[in-house]
Each structure stands twice: as C-alpha cells, then as structure tokens.
C-alpha cells in the first residue's frame, strides 16, 4: 500500500525572479554544504539536519518577518494594482515569456543529470516557443506534446549525492536550502536579461518579472495567511515537500511514517488471514 505525499505549496516559489547578486550565495553554499560525509547513517544525517534547522530557525524567522513586512508594504500593493489593470491573458503571456527566457537553465540541468532525451526535448521546446510562440508569449510547445519540466542545479546536486543541508529563508528571495543556493548563481549567469548592456532594460525586465510573479502568487499567499496558524512553518514544510517531489521527479520514496503505517496494515491483514 502506497501513500501519496501531500504537497500544499507545490506551486509556491516555483517561479522566482533571478538575481545577479547571488554569486555571494554560491560562496555561502560551498561553505554550508562542505564536503560530503562518508559512512554516516541516515539517522545521523536526519539528526544533524534537525539540529541545524533548530539552530537557524530564529534567524530564518527574523528573515521571514523582514521579507513579509517589505512585501506587505511595497511588493504586494504593487502586485494587486498590477493585477487590477493588467488583463489575465496578458499576465499569462508575460509569465510564458519569462519562463521561456529562463528555460535554458532547465536544459543545462537536464544534461547534467544525464537526462539526454528530456534535454533534447526541452531544447526543442525553447526553439518552438521562441519561434511559433512569438518569443515565448504563447506556449505552443505544450500543444505540440512537449511539456514543461522543472530542473535546477539544486536537483542536479541532489542527483550527484550532495545532501540538502539546512533549511534557509533568504531575505527577499524566500525559502531555500544550502544545496539550492548555487542555483541562484547559475540562474543569474544563464539569464539573457543579465547579458543586456543597458541597465535600464535590465531593471525594467527584472521589475516586470518580479511584479508579475508576485501577482501570480497572490491567491496562494492569501490562502496561506488566512488558513495557516503559523505561515512560516507552513511555507517551510510546503517548500521542503515540493523540493523532494522535484528531486524524485514526482515519485518520492516512502518516509518512515509511511513505512510504519504499511507495517501496521500488513500485520492486520496477516492476523485476519491467520487460521
């Protein structure tokens, strides 16, 4: 008997704008992840992760409060106003445009993970959407049987065996783990917007992506604020579940609780069938 893992925030954080300043996070990631430990048991790793999360929680909560305060004061009002004056089809087209623009990172990580066929399909997806999809404004590739995938350097490092490390809530950037920090730097390097020589265009496009992304998440964040007793914990658990879902391509292994439940059901079935 298998149990599906709930994923309350599968879409939350799926489309954050890239930041050129994240080369600093690459250095932090190297220091945080360190060398891979050999010979350690799963129980030890779990204990270390729990300890690190507890130690970092006050700092993470302070970062969350700062981000939430700035969001409520500035970004959310801008997103609400943007949503009110921008038709939904146009917002959807802008989302498609930025997804297509940043999709090169997906292709790179496809190949780094050894997913050659998926990498070729995702490369063809960029070509289709950039041409037939009017620069990515229309997702024609999905209509052609080329679905959108989510691959990043954090997932690639997981495939290579790098442990997740502690959970982090980065100021203004949101939830992450130590293993995912290098992805910010790779995204910044691969972002075509950062290749533009004109800073005005860069700031304008990054600002549009930021506000459009925040507008797309309004419904989700409002639901979290209304229903969650502790939004910080809700976001943390939702983010970690989503990352596990992505790392295992939608088929995460059963956790210890699921194993215990399965054992109880098997024991009950054995008692029923025993003579």
N, C-alpha and C positions, 0 to 999 in steps of 0.2 A: 504494500500500500504506500503510495507516494503522496506527499502533501505539497501543494503549490505554495511558494513563498509569496507573501503579500508584498506589495510594492507601492506604498501610499504616495510616494513622490517620484514616480518613475520619470516624469517629465520635468520635474523641478531641477534647475541647474543644467539642463541638457544643452542649452544654447547660450552660454555666457560669452560676452564680447572678449576678444583677446587684448592683451596689454603688453606693450613693448617693454615696460619696466620689469617684466617678470624674469629677466635674466638673473636678478637678485635671488629669486626663488629657486633657480637652478642650483645656486651655491648652497642655499639652505637645504635643498633636497639631498645634495651629496652628503652634507654634514648630518642630516637627520636619518637617512636610510643607512648610511655607513656600509660596512662590508657585510655580506650575507653570512649568517651564522650557520655552521655545520654541526650536525649531531644533536641539535636541540629538539626536544619533543614538542608536539602540538600543544600540550598542556602548558609548557613553559612559555611558548610564544603567546598563547592566549593570556597568560598571567601578565607577561610583560606589556602586552597591548592594553590590558585593563588598567594596569598601574600607570602607564604613560597617559592614558585618556583621563584618569582621575587627576593626575598632576597638572595637566594642561587645561582642565575644564574651567578654572577661574579665569585664565587668560582668554580662552575661547569665548566664554560668556561675555567678558568685557568687550571683546572684538565684535560679537554679535550685537550687543546693545549699541555700540557706536555705529555700526552699519545700519541697524534698524532705525536709529534716530535720524541719520542722514537721509535714509530712504524716505521716511515719513515727511521730512522737512522739505526735500528737494525732488528726488527722483520719482517718487510715487505721484505727487501732484502733476509733474510734467507728463508722466505716462497716462494719467487719467485725462488730461487736456488733449494730449496727442490722440488718444483713443476716441475722444468725442468728435474731433474734427477730421479724422482720417478714416475713410470707409474700410470696412473689414477686408474686402478683396484686395485693396491696395496694401494694407498691412501684411496680408498673407503673401503677396508678391514680393514685398521687401524682405520678409523672412526667407523666402525661397532664394532671393538674390544673395543674401549674406551666407546662407547655408552652402550655396554653390561656390561662393568665393572662398570659403574656408575648407572646402571638401578635399583639397589637396592633402591635408593632414591625415584624413581617413585613408587615402590611397597609400601614403607613405607607411602608415602603421599596418595596413593590410599586408604589405610585402615584408615588413619587419617581423610580423607574426607568422610568416610562411603561408598566408592565405593568398596564393598566387592567382587563382581563378577569381576570387572575390575582388582582388586588387585590380585585375584587368576589367572586370565589370564596373567597378567604381570609377576607374579612369574613363571608361566609355560613357559612364553616366555624366561626368563633367562635360565631355565633348557634346553630348546630346543636349543637355540643358543650356550650355553656353551658346549653342547654335540655334537649334529648333526652339529652345525655351527662351529666346530673346535675352541672352545674357544671364539666364538663371531665374528670371522673374516668373517663369512658368515651369513647373516640374513635369516636363514631358517624359523624362526618363522612367518615372514610375509607371506611366501609361504604356511604355514600351517593355515593361517587365523587368526593370532594373530598380529594385527597391533601395531606399536609403539605409546605410549602415552607420553605426556609431563606433568608431575605433579611435583611440588616442594613445598617447605614449604611456599613460598610466596603465592601460590594459596591456600594452606591449611588455612593459616591465613586469607585470604580473605573470604573463606567459613565460617570461625568461626566469621566473622564480624569485623576483625581488619581493620581499614582504611588504605589506601595506603600510606599516608604520603607524604612528599615532594619528588620530583624527585632529584636524585643524580647521578653525574658522578664520579665514583671512579677511582683514579689514577691506571692505568694499567689494572684494572678489567672491566671498561666500565660502561654502564648505569645500573641504579638500582632505587629502591625506598626504603624508610625507612622500609616498610613492607617486602621487599625481602631480606634485609640484613642477617637475621638469616639463610637463605638458604645456604649461603656460609659456615657457621659453620657446618651445618648438612651435607652438601656435603663432607666437609673435614673429618668429623667423619666417614662417611659411605664409604669413598673411600678406597678400598682394597690396593691401592698403598701406602697409609699412614700407613698401617699395616706392611709393609715390614721393617725388621730390618736393611737392608742395605741401607744407604743413597745414594750410587751410583746408585742403581736400581731406587730408588725414583726419583732422579733428572733426570735420563735418560728417564724414562717413562713420567714424567711430561713435560720435554722438548720436547719429541717427540709429545705428545698430543698438546702442545701449538703451535708448528710449523705446524703440520698437520691441526689443526683447522684454523690457520691463512691462510694457503694455500687454504682451502676450501672456505674461505670468500673473497678471492682476487677479484673475479668478482663482488661481491656485493659492496665492499668498493670502487672499482674503479668506479663503476656506480654512487655511491653517490658523489664522488669527482668531477666527470665530469658533473653531471646534477643538483646537489643541489646548490642553491645560498648560503645557509647557512648550511653546513653539520651538525653543532651542533644541530640546530633546527630540521633538517630532521631526525637525529638519535633519538632525544628526542621524537618527535611525533610518529615515527615508533615504537619505543620501547614501549611507553605507549599504543598504539593501540594493539600491539601484546600481551601485558600483559592482557589487557581487553579481548581480544579474548580467551586467555588461561583460564582465571578465569571463564569465562562463557561457557567453552567447545565449543567454536566456535559459540555461539549464544548470543552475547552481546545485551543488551537492546537498544532500540532506544534512541538517545540522544535528547536534547531539540530542536536542529535544525531539526532533522528528524520529531519530533512531529509538529513543526511549518509548515513544508512542507506538511505533511499529512493533517493538518487542512486546508491549502490553497487549496489543491486538493479536499477535501471533500466539502469545501464551493463552489468551482467552479462547481462541479458536482451537488450540490443542486440547484444552480442558473439555470443550464441547464435544469433540470427536473421540475423546478417550473412552474405552469400553468401561 
